[in-house]
Amino acid sequence: MKMLYINCNISVLQELIKILDSSKIKSYQIIENVKSLNRAGDPRFDTAVWPGYDGVVFVPLKNSDNKKIVFDKIREYNSKILNADEKISACSFDIDDYIF
């Protein structure tokens, strides 16, 4: 199994959800109001100096083919974005067990 960790500016969270829905992803968890310092773009610490925050989405996947579909759509989305603050970042890692 794989777990996707996807991070984005809260302003594009709905775009990310559309990507997941169009990829036929049926299970994910959203964490909002995440303070972050990303490799690209400005820090988002929800303060007067560094306003804004991120959303994080965790996606457990049984089928690793779905990872490629989601990542390809994120890459396509990012290729059209000029503002680094609006790009979506993602990584994946193996998970041993998932109890539901």
Secondary structure, 3 states (H helix, E strand, C coil): CEEEEEEEEHHHHHHHHHHHHHCCCCCCEEEEEECECCCCCCCECCCCCCCCCEEEEEEEECCHHHHHHHHHHHHHHHHCCCCHHHCCEEEEEECCCCCC
